[in-house]
Amino acid sequence: MRRVYRKMQPELYHRRMFTNTMPRYEPLAPEAIELVERGWKRLVSEIGVQFDEPRALELFRAAGQTVEGDLVRFDPEFVLEQVAKAPSEFTVYARNPEHDLQIGGDRMMFIPAQGPPFVRIGAERRDGTLADLVSFIKLAQMAPELDTPGGNICEPDDVPLDSRHLVQTLALIVHSDKIFKGMPMSRTASEDSIRMGEILAGGRELLEQRPVMFANVNVNSPLRYDVRMLEAMLAYSAAGQPVIVTPFLLMGAMAPVTIPSALAQQMAEVLTGIALVQLIRPGVPCVMAPSSRLSTCSRDLPVSVGPSRSWGCMPRARSPAATALPWRAGGGTLTASQSVDAQAAYESLNTLLAAFMAGANVVYQSAGWLESGLVTCFEKFALDIELLQLLRRQFTPVTFDEDALAFSAHAEIGPGGYFLGAEHTLQRFRECFWRPALASTENFERWKRNGSHDACDRAGVLWREALERYEQPPLDEAVHAELSEFVERRTRELGDDLFPLPGAA
């Protein structure tokens, strides 16, 4: 079987990031954009946003906003002025310069599934482990289609909770030389992640000048930032590390059921969060992340897919100061399916295609997502990589020039001829078409002789082959030793027993 993790052809893709120059799909009419604009401004000025952190409240009070208890009501023009301080493009620096990422403009950044507590391999569904996380990090390192492993591709449930962020961050640094996600779940986790970033970057000053990580901060929708997310926002912003501000809207639960109201609420939450980041440290890179799901209004899982979810991925902010900001799509290869089946395939295509059509700069959950985000699946990880390959090729403009017109081939073959042996064909046939690495193109008889394997079977072979070929990227021994010492010391200070650390210094 062919391998899914083959090297991409450099003439087809930018070596570091995919650039999407295709026309954007904009579903909102001008009057709809104006309605959403009025909606978020009314929310922030009349309803307000709750901030459960005294330092955040003091910053807003000093900036002239109306603070009553933990509720802040905003002048919308103030919000836009603050948002305008965030850069439209910025760079995050990997320890391997080939993996530096410039975020914004037409570039798209792809991140695998983040946060699922469970793992699936074949028919087995179980709690995630550190070994699973390391395997996923290795797969993300090897996949050119993924720009970063992110942070928690799955939760390592076998690692003590208080010190889990330390082991996770060390695993990200040791097993990948791409940028990574800092842990935002508490002030302690944020500050420890930043300290490890300082060790990697060569000190606090260099870290602030050349960020090596990013943080994702979730809004506790509706219209509330809780203390843990605010502590993370304050820490990462002060250190100059990019912050992705992400509402968590369940339409019908954490937001009204209508799409226009959800869009207005998303904008209110995102823009006020970015305004806070810019008060903490003007000019800190930010990514706005409008994101919504449906609530089934039952005991079932939130619906992460479907027309409303995909539709909600497409509209961009149209506020004067926010339009140019990098933005995160509401999803990548999302599915509510419990297994790697036809439902998983078509739902994943539906949401990922929406991100490509809209030209999102950051695409979370781009590989492995299953069961509405409860599961990261190894087979689906490989399948999703192939889907990314397909759409990246599909959204690469076709070259139109005299050579592509192939008049010489017609002159050589003539009417009624066969182009397979033409010189023009022989020079280009290896690279002229996209060839799937995982999907089968065998005829039925050959497919049956080879074992009648379906796509999930083939994906299982491919991700295992990829792990066998993995080579750990080099890491300076002194840096590794200092990181390991820091993790061991902090683990003891947090009261946990030492866990076997990833890699060996």
N, C-alpha and C positions, 0 to 999 in steps of 0.2 A: 504493500500500500504506500501511496505517496504521503509525504509528511506535511502537516499543516504549518509547522514552524520553519518553513524554508525562508531563505533570505529574499527580501523583496528586491525587485529590479529597480536600481537607483534612477533610471531614466523615467520611471513611471511616477515616483513619489519623491517628495522632498525627504532628504535623508533623516531629518530630525522630527519634523512635524508634517502632518497632512495639511495642505492649503486648499480650501474650498472656494473656488472662484466662480462657481456656478450661480445663476440668478437665484435670489431668495424668494421663497414663497411667503407672502404676507396675507393672512386671512382677514385682517381687520380693515374695514373701511375707515376713512378719515373721521367720520362722525362717531364710530365705535371707539377709536383711539381717544377722541376728545371726551367721551363718556367715562372711560376708565380713568383718564387724567383727572377729571372732576371728582371721581369717586375716591381715589386715594387721597387727594388733597382734603376732602371733607372728612375722611376717616382720621387723618393725623391731627387735624385742627379741632374737630368737634368731639370725637370719641377719645382719641389719644392712644398711646402705647405704654404698656407697663414695663418698667425696668427694675428688676429686683436686686439692685447693687448700688450702694451709696455713692461710690466713685462715679458711676455713670450718671446718676441723678445730679451730682454736683457739677459735672461738666456741662450738662444741659442747662442747669440753673445759671451758671456763670455765662453761658452763651445767650442768655436772654429768653429762653423758652419757659413756658408755664409749667411749673412742677408742683403737683399737689400730692403729697405722700409719695407713692412710687409710680404715679401716673404722670406722663409728660404729654402735653399738648403742644403741637408744633406750628410754627409759621411755615407753610409749604415752601416759600421762597428761601427761607433759611436752609431747609433740607436740601433744596437744589443747589444752593451755593456751596454747601459742604460736599455734596456728591461730586460737584465739578472739580474738586481738588484731587480726586482719584485719577490715576493715569489711564489712558485708553489702551495702552499696551505696556507690558512689563516682562522682565526676564527672571526666571528662576534657574539657579545654577546647580547642575549635578556634579558629582565628583569626577565623572567622566564627561569632559566638555562636549562630546558628541551627543549627549543626552540633555544638554541645556534646552530649556523651553522658553520661547517667546510667545506669550499669551496675549491674544487680542487680534484685531484685524480679521483677516480671512482664515487664520489658523485654527485648527481643531485639535483639542487635547483629549485623549481617551484614557479612561480609568476603569479598571475592572470592578466587579461587585464589591461593595463596602458595607460591612456591618452584620451580615447574617450569622446567627449563632450556630446553625447546623450545617453539616457537610453531607453531600451525597456522592457516592461512587457506585455506579451501576444501580443495583436495587437497594443498596444499603444507605440508610439515612441515620445519622448519629450526631452527637455533639462535636463541634470542631476542636482540633488540638493544635498545639504549636507545630507539630510535624506537618499538619495540613497547611497551616499558614505559610510555613517555609516553602512547601511545594508550590503553592500558588504564587509566592513571590518569585520563585525561580522561573515559573512559566511566564509570568509577566515580564521578567527580565529578558527572556528569550524571544518574546513576541514583538517584532518591530511595530505592530499596529497599536500596542499599548505604550503610552508615553511615561507611565509611572505605575508602580504597584499600588499607589495610594497608601493606606495605612492598615486597615483591618479587613482584608479580603474575606476572612472568616474570624470569628472570635475564638482564640485559643483557650478553651474552657478548662484545660488542665493546668493552667498557670494561675497562681494566686491573684485575686482581683486587684488588690491594692498596688501590687508591683507589676501588673500585666503590661502596663504601658511601656515600662522600661525594656522588658524582653521583646515586645513587639517592635519598638523603635530600633533596638540593636539588630534584630533580624532583618529589618528593612535595609539598614545601612550595610550589613555584612553580605547579604545575598543579592543585592542589586546595586548598580551604580547609577541608577536613575534618580530623579528627585522623589521625595516621599511626602506623605501627609503627617503632620504633627498631631499628637493625640490631644483632643480638646475636651475630654470628658470631665475635667476638674481643673482647679487652679494648680494643684500639685502635678498632675499629668502634663499640663501645658508648660509649666516652668521646667520640669525635667526634660521634656522634649526639646525645649529651646536650649537648655544647657548642653544637651548632646549635639544639637546643631552647631553650637559655638565650638565644641571640640572638633567637629568635622570641618568647620569653616576656618578655624585658626584664631578664634576669639570673637568677642561680642561685636567689636567694631566692624570686622570683616563680615560677620553674619548680617548685620544691619545694612551694609553696603551691597552684599551679594546674597540674597535670601536663598536658602537651600531646601526649604519646605513650604508647605501651605497648610492652612487650617480651614476646616469646614465647621461653621457655627450654625446650629439649627435654631430657628425661632420656635418657641413653645406656643404655636398658634392656638387661639386667635389673639393677635396683638399683644404678645407678652414675651419678653426675654427673661429666662430664669437665671438664677445667680451663677450656676456652673457655666453656662454658655457665655455669660457676660465676663466672668473671670478669664475664660479662654480668649475672648475677644480682646480684653484689655492686655493680656500677656503677649499675644502674637502681634497685635498692632504696635505695642511699645517696642517690640524687637524688629519691626519692619518686615515681618513675614506676611505674605499675601493672605487675605481672609476671604473665604467664600461664604456669603450670607444666604442661608437657605431656610425659607419658611417650610413648615410641615403642615400642609393643608389637606384635610380630609373633607371634601365637599359633602355637606350634610351633617358634619360633626364639628370640625374645627373651622369651617367656613360655610356660608350659605350654599345652597345646592346649584345656583346658577353660575355659569362660566364668567359673565361680566363681573359679578360680585367677587368671585375668587380672584380674578385678575387684579381688581382694584385692591383687595386685601393684600395680595402678594406684594404689590408695589409699595403699599404703605409700610409693610414690615421690612422689606428689603432696603428701601431708601432711608428709613430712619436708622436702621442698623449701620449702613454705610456712613451716614452722617456722624454717628458715634465714633466709628473707626477714625474718621478724619479729624474729629476733635482730639482724639488720643494722640495721633501723630499725622499731621497733614501730609498727604502724598503717598500714604501706604497703599499698595495695590489692593484692589478689591474686585471680586467677581460677584455679580448679582445672579441669584439663582431662583427665578420664579418656578415654583413646583407645586403641583396639586394632584391629589388622588381623589377617587370617589369613595364614599362610604356606602356600603350596601344597606345601611340602616338595619342590620341584622347581626348575628353572632359570627358571621363569616369574616374572612380577612379583608382588609381594605383592597379595593380594586385598583391595581397599579397600571392597568392597560385599558384599551378601548378608545373609541373616538374622542371622548371628552378629554382623556389624558393626553392623547397625541395632539389634539387641537390646542390644548393648553401649553404644549411645548413650543408652539410656533410663534405666537405674538411676541415681539420684542418691546421693551420699554420705549415709550416715545416722549418721555419728558426731555426737555432741552438738554439737561446736564447728564441724563442717564443713557441716552441713545448710544453714545460712543463707548460705554463701559463694556468690558468683557462680560460674557454671561454664560451661565450653565444651563443646559437643557434639563427638562424635568425627568429625563431618563434615557437610558441606552437600550440594552436588550432586555426589557422588562417583560415579565410574564407572571401570571397567577397560577400557571400549571404546576401540578405536583410532580411531574416527570418530564423527561426530555422526549416530547411527542410533537404531533402536528400543531397543537395549541401553543406550545412553547415557541415553535418556529415562527408561526405567523404573528403572534403577539409581539415577539422580539423584533421582527422586521418592521412592524407597524410603528413602534416607538422610536427605534433607531433611525428609520427613514425620516421621521419628523424632525429629528435633530439635524440631519444632513440638509434637509430642505430649508430649514430655518437658518442654517449656518451657525449653530451654537459653537462657542469657543471652548467650552469644557463639557465633556459628556461623561457623567458618572454611570456606574452599573453597566459598563460596556462588555463585560464577559463574565459568565458564570451564574448570573442571577436566576433564581428559581423560587417558586412558591411565594410570590409577593414579597420577596426579600428575606424570607426566613432561612433560605438554603443557598449556599454556594456549591455548584455542582461541577465536578471535574470534566465530565463529558460535555456539558453545555459550554464550559469555558472554551474547549477546543472548537465546538460548533460556532460559537459567537465570534471567535477569531476569524473563521472563514467568512462569516457574514460581514465583518469589518473589512476584510480584504475585498469582497465583492463590491460593497458600497463605495469604498475609497476609489476603486477603479471606475465605477459607474459615474462618480462625481469628479473624475479627472477629465477636463475638456479634451475632445478629439482634435488632433492637429490637422488643420486644413492648409495644405500648400501644394505646390506643383508636384513634389515628390510623392505625396500621398494620393494625388490624382491618378498616378500609375499609368500614364499614357504609354510609357515604354513597355509595360507588360502587354498592353493591347497590341502595340506594334510588333512585339515578338510573337504573340500567340495567334492574333488574327481572329476573324469571325469563326465561331464554331469550335474554337480550341479549348484547351484545358489548362488552367492556370497553376496547377499544383507544381509543375516543373519549371515555371517561369523564373528567370533570374530575380525579379522583384520579390516573388514569393519566397525563394530560397534564402534571401538575405534577411527576411523578416518573420518567418513563420514561427520561430521559437518564442517571440515576444509580442506578436501582433494581437493575440487574444488572451484573455484571462483564463487560466486553467485552474479549476478547483483542486485543492489538495485533499479534501475530505469527501466531497460529494462524488458518487460513483457515476462514471460514464461508460461502464462495461455493458456489453450486450447481455441479454438474459442468460444465455447458456454459460458464458464465462463467469458472470456473477454467481450463478448457482454452483458451478464447479469450485469456486473460491470460498464457498461456505455460506452464501446467501446472507451476508452481513448487512445490517441496516446502518444508518448514519450514526446512531449511538454506539454501536459496536466499533465502528471504524474510529470514532472519536476517542474511545477508550484506549485503543492501540496507540493513537497518535500522541496523546498527552503523556503516556508512559514512555514512549520513545523519546519525547522531548526532554523529560527529566533525566533519562540516561545520558543524554548528550550535554547536559548543563555543565558549565564550567564557572566556578565562583570568580567574580571579578576581583582584581587585586585591590587590597586596602592597606594603606601604610601601617606597618606593625606597631609603631608608637601610638598612632591614633586609635587603632583597635584595642591596644592595651589600656589606654586611658578611658575609652568608652566602657570597656569591660569592668574596670575598677570602679567607675562611677556607678554602673548598674548594680554591682555587688554591694557597694556602700549604701546606696539609696534603698536597696531592697531590705537590708538589715534595719535601716532607720525607720522604714515603714512597717517593720514588725513581721515581715514574711521570711520564710525559709528560702535559701538560695535555690533557684531553679537552674538546671543545666543551660548554659548560655549558648546562643547560636554561634557556630563557628569556633575557631580556636585562634587565639592571639599568637 
